[in-house]
């Protein structure tokens, strides 16, 4: 991961495949059955510099 991107992310690192998968698995599971809309941000606190 480049220094610029690391500086633009609040967690100061890129996300792992496992971290991304957890969000997708949540949306595909019954745990999200009462959701009707919204955003699930999995961006590590990214901000556009």
mmJSON file of the N, C-alpha and C atoms, coordinates in Angstrom:
{"data_MODEL":{"atom_site":{
"group_PDB":["ATOM","ATOM","ATOM","ATOM","ATOM","ATOM","ATOM","ATOM","ATOM","ATOM","ATOM","ATOM","ATOM","ATOM","ATOM","ATOM","ATOM","ATOM","ATOM","ATOM","ATOM","ATOM","ATOM","ATOM","ATOM","ATOM","ATOM","ATOM","ATOM","ATOM","ATOM","ATOM","ATOM","ATOM","ATOM","ATOM","ATOM","ATOM","ATOM","ATOM","ATOM","ATOM","ATOM","ATOM","ATOM","ATOM","ATOM","ATOM","ATOM","ATOM","ATOM","ATOM","ATOM","ATOM","ATOM","ATOM","ATOM","ATOM","ATOM","ATOM","ATOM","ATOM","ATOM","ATOM","ATOM","ATOM","ATOM","ATOM","ATOM","ATOM","ATOM","ATOM","ATOM","ATOM","ATOM","ATOM","ATOM","ATOM","ATOM","ATOM","ATOM","ATOM","ATOM","ATOM","ATOM","ATOM","ATOM","ATOM","ATOM","ATOM","ATOM","ATOM","ATOM","ATOM","ATOM","ATOM","ATOM","ATOM","ATOM","ATOM","ATOM","ATOM","ATOM","ATOM","ATOM","ATOM","ATOM","ATOM","ATOM","ATOM","ATOM","ATOM","ATOM","ATOM","ATOM","ATOM","ATOM","ATOM","ATOM","ATOM","ATOM","ATOM","ATOM","ATOM","ATOM","ATOM","ATOM","ATOM","ATOM","ATOM","ATOM","ATOM","ATOM","ATOM","ATOM","ATOM","ATOM","ATOM","ATOM","ATOM","ATOM","ATOM","ATOM","ATOM","ATOM","ATOM","ATOM"],
"id":[1,2,3,4,5,6,7,8,9,10,11,12,13,14,15,16,17,18,19,20,21,22,23,24,25,26,27,28,29,30,31,32,33,34,35,36,37,38,39,40,41,42,43,44,45,46,47,48,49,50,51,52,53,54,55,56,57,58,59,60,61,62,63,64,65,66,67,68,69,70,71,72,73,74,75,76,77,78,79,80,81,82,83,84,85,86,87,88,89,90,91,92,93,94,95,96,97,98,99,100,101,102,103,104,105,106,107,108,109,110,111,112,113,114,115,116,117,118,119,120,121,122,123,124,125,126,127,128,129,130,131,132,133,134,135,136,137,138,139,140,141,142,143,144,145,146,147],
"type_symbol":["N","C","C","N","C","C","N","C","C","N","C","C","N","C","C","N","C","C","N","C","C","N","C","C","N","C","C","N","C","C","N","C","C","N","C","C","N","C","C","N","C","C","N","C","C","N","C","C","N","C","C","N","C","C","N","C","C","N","C","C","N","C","C","N","C","C","N","C","C","N","C","C","N","C","C","N","C","C","N","C","C","N","C","C","N","C","C","N","C","C","N","C","C","N","C","C","N","C","C","N","C","C","N","C","C","N","C","C","N","C","C","N","C","C","N","C","C","N","C","C","N","C","C","N","C","C","N","C","C","N","C","C","N","C","C","N","C","C","N","C","C","N","C","C","N","C","C"],
"label_atom_id":["N","CA","C","N","CA","C","N","CA","C","N","CA","C","N","CA","C","N","CA","C","N","CA","C","N","CA","C","N","CA","C","N","CA","C","N","CA","C","N","CA","C","N","CA","C","N","CA","C","N","CA","C","N","CA","C","N","CA","C","N","CA","C","N","CA","C","N","CA","C","N","CA","C","N","CA","C","N","CA","C","N","CA","C","N","CA","C","N","CA","C","N","CA","C","N","CA","C","N","CA","C","N","CA","C","N","CA","C","N","CA","C","N","CA","C","N","CA","C","N","CA","C","N","CA","C","N","CA","C","N","CA","C","N","CA","C","N","CA","C","N","CA","C","N","CA","C","N","CA","C","N","CA","C","N","CA","C","N","CA","C","N","CA","C","N","CA","C","N","CA","C"],
"label_alt_id":[null,null,null,null,null,null,null,null,null,null,null,null,null,null,null,null,null,null,null,null,null,null,null,null,null,null,null,null,null,null,null,null,null,null,null,null,null,null,null,null,null,null,null,null,null,null,null,null,null,null,null,null,null,null,null,null,null,null,null,null,null,null,null,null,null,null,null,null,null,null,null,null,null,null,null,null,null,null,null,null,null,null,null,null,null,null,null,null,null,null,null,null,null,null,null,null,null,null,null,null,null,null,null,null,null,null,null,null,null,null,null,null,null,null,null,null,null,null,null,null,null,null,null,null,null,null,null,null,null,null,null,null,null,null,null,null,null,null,null,null,null,null,null,null,null,null,null],
"label_comp_id":["UNK","UNK","UNK","UNK","UNK","UNK","UNK","UNK","UNK","UNK","UNK","UNK","UNK","UNK","UNK","UNK","UNK","UNK","UNK","UNK","UNK","UNK","UNK","UNK","UNK","UNK","UNK","UNK","UNK","UNK","UNK","UNK","UNK","UNK","UNK","UNK","UNK","UNK","UNK","UNK","UNK","UNK","UNK","UNK","UNK","UNK","UNK","UNK","UNK","UNK","UNK","UNK","UNK","UNK","UNK","UNK","UNK","UNK","UNK","UNK","UNK","UNK","UNK","UNK","UNK","UNK","UNK","UNK","UNK","UNK","UNK","UNK","UNK","UNK","UNK","UNK","UNK","UNK","UNK","UNK","UNK","UNK","UNK","UNK","UNK","UNK","UNK","UNK","UNK","UNK","UNK","UNK","UNK","UNK","UNK","UNK","UNK","UNK","UNK","UNK","UNK","UNK","UNK","UNK","UNK","UNK","UNK","UNK","UNK","UNK","UNK","UNK","UNK","UNK","UNK","UNK","UNK","UNK","UNK","UNK","UNK","UNK","UNK","UNK","UNK","UNK","UNK","UNK","UNK","UNK","UNK","UNK","UNK","UNK","UNK","UNK","UNK","UNK","UNK","UNK","UNK","UNK","UNK","UNK","UNK","UNK","UNK"],
"label_asym_id":["A","A","A","A","A","A","A","A","A","A","A","A","A","A","A","A","A","A","A","A","A","A","A","A","A","A","A","A","A","A","A","A","A","A","A","A","A","A","A","A","A","A","A","A","A","A","A","A","A","A","A","A","A","A","A","A","A","A","A","A","A","A","A","A","A","A","A","A","A","A","A","A","A","A","A","A","A","A","A","A","A","A","A","A","A","A","A","A","A","A","A","A","A","A","A","A","A","A","A","A","A","A","A","A","A","A","A","A","A","A","A","A","A","A","A","A","A","A","A","A","A","A","A","A","A","A","A","A","A","A","A","A","A","A","A","A","A","A","A","A","A","A","A","A","A","A","A"],
"label_entity_id":["1","1","1","1","1","1","1","1","1","1","1","1","1","1","1","1","1","1","1","1","1","1","1","1","1","1","1","1","1","1","1","1","1","1","1","1","1","1","1","1","1","1","1","1","1","1","1","1","1","1","1","1","1","1","1","1","1","1","1","1","1","1","1","1","1","1","1","1","1","1","1","1","1","1","1","1","1","1","1","1","1","1","1","1","1","1","1","1","1","1","1","1","1","1","1","1","1","1","1","1","1","1","1","1","1","1","1","1","1","1","1","1","1","1","1","1","1","1","1","1","1","1","1","1","1","1","1","1","1","1","1","1","1","1","1","1","1","1","1","1","1","1","1","1","1","1","1"],
"label_seq_id":[1,1,1,2,2,2,3,3,3,4,4,4,5,5,5,6,6,6,7,7,7,8,8,8,9,9,9,10,10,10,11,11,11,12,12,12,13,13,13,14,14,14,15,15,15,16,16,16,17,17,17,18,18,18,19,19,19,20,20,20,21,21,21,22,22,22,23,23,23,24,24,24,25,25,25,26,26,26,27,27,27,28,28,28,29,29,29,30,30,30,31,31,31,32,32,32,33,33,33,34,34,34,35,35,35,36,36,36,37,37,37,38,38,38,39,39,39,40,40,40,41,41,41,42,42,42,43,43,43,44,44,44,45,45,45,46,46,46,47,47,47,48,48,48,49,49,49],
"pdbx_PDB_ins_code":[null,null,null,null,null,null,null,null,null,null,null,null,null,null,null,null,null,null,null,null,null,null,null,null,null,null,null,null,null,null,null,null,null,null,null,null,null,null,null,null,null,null,null,null,null,null,null,null,null,null,null,null,null,null,null,null,null,null,null,null,null,null,null,null,null,null,null,null,null,null,null,null,null,null,null,null,null,null,null,null,null,null,null,null,null,null,null,null,null,null,null,null,null,null,null,null,null,null,null,null,null,null,null,null,null,null,null,null,null,null,null,null,null,null,null,null,null,null,null,null,null,null,null,null,null,null,null,null,null,null,null,null,null,null,null,null,null,null,null,null,null,null,null,null,null,null,null],
"Cartn_x":[0.863,0.0,0.9,0.553,1.362,1.212,2.213,2.185,1.022,0.678,-0.429,-1.729,-1.996,-3.234,-3.262,-2.159,-2.112,-2.413,-1.96,-2.227,-3.669,-4.375,-5.763,-6.755,-6.267,-7.124,-6.904,-7.99,-7.893,-7.183,-7.36,-6.723,-5.275,-4.808,-3.413,-2.963,-3.905,-3.576,-4.713,-4.421,-5.46,-6.229,-7.425,-8.237,-7.792,-8.04,-7.708,-8.898,-8.633,-9.707,-10.707,-10.219,-11.101,-12.014,-11.482,-12.298,-13.389,-13.063,-14.064,-15.127,-14.685,-15.618,-16.638,-16.23,-17.165,-18.342,-18.083,-19.171,-20.111,-19.542,-20.374,-21.169,-20.543,-21.248,-22.387,-22.187,-23.267,-24.461,-24.207,-25.307,-26.017,-25.297,-25.885,-26.545,-26.389,-26.908,-28.26,-28.871,-30.135,-29.947,-28.711,-28.453,-28.827,-28.872,-29.222,-30.654,-31.464,-32.806,-33.747,-33.472,-34.35,-33.851,-32.788,-32.264,-33.089,-33.449,-34.193,-33.406,-32.276,-31.44,-30.398,-29.465,-28.409,-27.064,-26.037,-24.688,-23.889,-23.125,-22.198,-20.811,-20.198,-18.902,-17.788,-17.017,-15.877,-14.634,-14.34,-13.275,-12.161,-12.197,-11.151,-11.097,-12.157,-12.18,-11.514,-11.563,-10.949,-11.552,-10.704,-11.166,-10.415,-11.115,-10.528,-9.673,-8.391,-7.493,-7.436],
"Cartn_y":[-1.178,0.0,1.229,2.211,3.412,4.331,5.171,6.114,7.083,7.525,8.46,7.828,6.601,5.931,5.684,5.244,4.999,6.278,7.422,8.689,9.138,8.615,9.004,8.099,7.056,6.099,6.267,6.439,6.674,5.524,4.305,3.16,2.983,3.796,3.8,2.48,1.729,0.468,0.086,-0.795,-1.319,-2.42,-2.68,-3.756,-5.1,-6.141,-7.49,-8.108,-9.163,-9.898,-10.404,-10.87,-11.393,-10.3,-9.089,-7.977,-7.6,-7.595,-7.282,-8.376,-9.631,-10.76,-10.721,-10.294,-10.232,-9.312,-8.187,-7.283,-7.901,-8.565,-9.213,-10.37,-11.131,-12.246,-11.754,-10.628,-10.045,-9.711,-9.06,-8.673,-9.884,-10.978,-12.192,-13.076,-12.738,-13.58,-13.088,-13.905,-13.522,-12.382,-12.115,-11.015,-9.664,-9.56,-8.292,-8.306,-9.256,-9.428,-8.253,-7.437,-6.311,-5.008,-5.065,-3.867,-3.595,-2.349,-1.978,-1.031,-0.62,0.283,0.908,1.531,2.169,1.857,2.266,2.041,1.293,0.354,-0.363,0.005,0.973,1.458,0.583,0.02,-0.812,-0.18,1.042,1.792,2.216,1.735,2.051,3.509,4.252,5.669,6.516,6.047,6.778,8.162,9.123,10.488,10.987,11.657,12.188,13.39,13.318,14.425,15.42],
"Cartn_z":[0.0,0.0,0.0,-0.82,-0.914,0.277,0.464,1.59,1.49,0.258,0.095,0.574,0.131,0.514,2.018,2.592,4.037,4.807,4.297,4.96,4.83,3.826,3.596,4.326,4.956,5.656,7.159,7.901,9.35,10.07,9.609,10.259,9.835,8.902,8.435,7.824,7.226,6.549,5.625,4.72,3.851,4.555,4.075,4.642,4.103,4.857,4.415,3.696,2.974,2.3,3.327,4.452,5.496,6.051,6.224,6.731,5.733,4.463,3.438,3.384,3.465,3.395,4.521,5.713,6.847,6.554,5.894,5.53,4.518,3.507,2.491,3.076,3.956,4.589,5.468,6.143,6.944,6.064,4.933,4.047,3.449,3.258,2.681,3.736,5.012,6.085,6.591,7.425,8.066,9.058,9.484,10.415,9.823,8.51,7.866,7.328,7.791,7.231,7.496,8.5,8.812,8.201,7.448,6.778,5.528,5.337,4.136,3.252,3.687,2.91,3.809,3.213,3.974,3.362,4.039,3.551,4.586,4.131,4.978,4.471,5.127,4.681,5.232,4.33,4.71,4.068,4.499,3.851,4.809,6.036,6.997,7.39,7.105,7.417,6.342,5.093,3.977,3.836,3.571,3.285,2.064,1.2,-0.032,0.315,-0.006,0.328,-0.788],
"occupancy":[1.0,1.0,1.0,1.0,1.0,1.0,1.0,1.0,1.0,1.0,1.0,1.0,1.0,1.0,1.0,1.0,1.0,1.0,1.0,1.0,1.0,1.0,1.0,1.0,1.0,1.0,1.0,1.0,1.0,1.0,1.0,1.0,1.0,1.0,1.0,1.0,1.0,1.0,1.0,1.0,1.0,1.0,1.0,1.0,1.0,1.0,1.0,1.0,1.0,1.0,1.0,1.0,1.0,1.0,1.0,1.0,1.0,1.0,1.0,1.0,1.0,1.0,1.0,1.0,1.0,1.0,1.0,1.0,1.0,1.0,1.0,1.0,1.0,1.0,1.0,1.0,1.0,1.0,1.0,1.0,1.0,1.0,1.0,1.0,1.0,1.0,1.0,1.0,1.0,1.0,1.0,1.0,1.0,1.0,1.0,1.0,1.0,1.0,1.0,1.0,1.0,1.0,1.0,1.0,1.0,1.0,1.0,1.0,1.0,1.0,1.0,1.0,1.0,1.0,1.0,1.0,1.0,1.0,1.0,1.0,1.0,1.0,1.0,1.0,1.0,1.0,1.0,1.0,1.0,1.0,1.0,1.0,1.0,1.0,1.0,1.0,1.0,1.0,1.0,1.0,1.0,1.0,1.0,1.0,1.0,1.0,1.0],
"B_iso_or_equiv":[0.0,0.0,0.0,0.0,0.0,0.0,0.0,0.0,0.0,0.0,0.0,0.0,0.0,0.0,0.0,0.0,0.0,0.0,0.0,0.0,0.0,0.0,0.0,0.0,0.0,0.0,0.0,0.0,0.0,0.0,0.0,0.0,0.0,0.0,0.0,0.0,0.0,0.0,0.0,0.0,0.0,0.0,0.0,0.0,0.0,0.0,0.0,0.0,0.0,0.0,0.0,0.0,0.0,0.0,0.0,0.0,0.0,0.0,0.0,0.0,0.0,0.0,0.0,0.0,0.0,0.0,0.0,0.0,0.0,0.0,0.0,0.0,0.0,0.0,0.0,0.0,0.0,0.0,0.0,0.0,0.0,0.0,0.0,0.0,0.0,0.0,0.0,0.0,0.0,0.0,0.0,0.0,0.0,0.0,0.0,0.0,0.0,0.0,0.0,0.0,0.0,0.0,0.0,0.0,0.0,0.0,0.0,0.0,0.0,0.0,0.0,0.0,0.0,0.0,0.0,0.0,0.0,0.0,0.0,0.0,0.0,0.0,0.0,0.0,0.0,0.0,0.0,0.0,0.0,0.0,0.0,0.0,0.0,0.0,0.0,0.0,0.0,0.0,0.0,0.0,0.0,0.0,0.0,0.0,0.0,0.0,0.0],
"pdbx_formal_charge":[null,null,null,null,null,null,null,null,null,null,null,null,null,null,null,null,null,null,null,null,null,null,null,null,null,null,null,null,null,null,null,null,null,null,null,null,null,null,null,null,null,null,null,null,null,null,null,null,null,null,null,null,null,null,null,null,null,null,null,null,null,null,null,null,null,null,null,null,null,null,null,null,null,null,null,null,null,null,null,null,null,null,null,null,null,null,null,null,null,null,null,null,null,null,null,null,null,null,null,null,null,null,null,null,null,null,null,null,null,null,null,null,null,null,null,null,null,null,null,null,null,null,null,null,null,null,null,null,null,null,null,null,null,null,null,null,null,null,null,null,null,null,null,null,null,null,null],
"auth_seq_id":[1,1,1,2,2,2,3,3,3,4,4,4,5,5,5,6,6,6,7,7,7,8,8,8,9,9,9,10,10,10,11,11,11,12,12,12,13,13,13,14,14,14,15,15,15,16,16,16,17,17,17,18,18,18,19,19,19,20,20,20,21,21,21,22,22,22,23,23,23,24,24,24,25,25,25,26,26,26,27,27,27,28,28,28,29,29,29,30,30,30,31,31,31,32,32,32,33,33,33,34,34,34,35,35,35,36,36,36,37,37,37,38,38,38,39,39,39,40,40,40,41,41,41,42,42,42,43,43,43,44,44,44,45,45,45,46,46,46,47,47,47,48,48,48,49,49,49],
"auth_comp_id":["UNK","UNK","UNK","UNK","UNK","UNK","UNK","UNK","UNK","UNK","UNK","UNK","UNK","UNK","UNK","UNK","UNK","UNK","UNK","UNK","UNK","UNK","UNK","UNK","UNK","UNK","UNK","UNK","UNK","UNK","UNK","UNK","UNK","UNK","UNK","UNK","UNK","UNK","UNK","UNK","UNK","UNK","UNK","UNK","UNK","UNK","UNK","UNK","UNK","UNK","UNK","UNK","UNK","UNK","UNK","UNK","UNK","UNK","UNK","UNK","UNK","UNK","UNK","UNK","UNK","UNK","UNK","UNK","UNK","UNK","UNK","UNK","UNK","UNK","UNK","UNK","UNK","UNK","UNK","UNK","UNK","UNK","UNK","UNK","UNK","UNK","UNK","UNK","UNK","UNK","UNK","UNK","UNK","UNK","UNK","UNK","UNK","UNK","UNK","UNK","UNK","UNK","UNK","UNK","UNK","UNK","UNK","UNK","UNK","UNK","UNK","UNK","UNK","UNK","UNK","UNK","UNK","UNK","UNK","UNK","UNK","UNK","UNK","UNK","UNK","UNK","UNK","UNK","UNK","UNK","UNK","UNK","UNK","UNK","UNK","UNK","UNK","UNK","UNK","UNK","UNK","UNK","UNK","UNK","UNK","UNK","UNK"],
"auth_asym_id":["A","A","A","A","A","A","A","A","A","A","A","A","A","A","A","A","A","A","A","A","A","A","A","A","A","A","A","A","A","A","A","A","A","A","A","A","A","A","A","A","A","A","A","A","A","A","A","A","A","A","A","A","A","A","A","A","A","A","A","A","A","A","A","A","A","A","A","A","A","A","A","A","A","A","A","A","A","A","A","A","A","A","A","A","A","A","A","A","A","A","A","A","A","A","A","A","A","A","A","A","A","A","A","A","A","A","A","A","A","A","A","A","A","A","A","A","A","A","A","A","A","A","A","A","A","A","A","A","A","A","A","A","A","A","A","A","A","A","A","A","A","A","A","A","A","A","A"],
"auth_atom_id":["N","CA","C","N","CA","C","N","CA","C","N","CA","C","N","CA","C","N","CA","C","N","CA","C","N","CA","C","N","CA","C","N","CA","C","N","CA","C","N","CA","C","N","CA","C","N","CA","C","N","CA","C","N","CA","C","N","CA","C","N","CA","C","N","CA","C","N","CA","C","N","CA","C","N","CA","C","N","CA","C","N","CA","C","N","CA","C","N","CA","C","N","CA","C","N","CA","C","N","CA","C","N","CA","C","N","CA","C","N","CA","C","N","CA","C","N","CA","C","N","CA","C","N","CA","C","N","CA","C","N","CA","C","N","CA","C","N","CA","C","N","CA","C","N","CA","C","N","CA","C","N","CA","C","N","CA","C","N","CA","C","N","CA","C","N","CA","C","N","CA","C"],
"pdbx_PDB_model_num":[1,1,1,1,1,1,1,1,1,1,1,1,1,1,1,1,1,1,1,1,1,1,1,1,1,1,1,1,1,1,1,1,1,1,1,1,1,1,1,1,1,1,1,1,1,1,1,1,1,1,1,1,1,1,1,1,1,1,1,1,1,1,1,1,1,1,1,1,1,1,1,1,1,1,1,1,1,1,1,1,1,1,1,1,1,1,1,1,1,1,1,1,1,1,1,1,1,1,1,1,1,1,1,1,1,1,1,1,1,1,1,1,1,1,1,1,1,1,1,1,1,1,1,1,1,1,1,1,1,1,1,1,1,1,1,1,1,1,1,1,1,1,1,1,1,1,1]
}}}
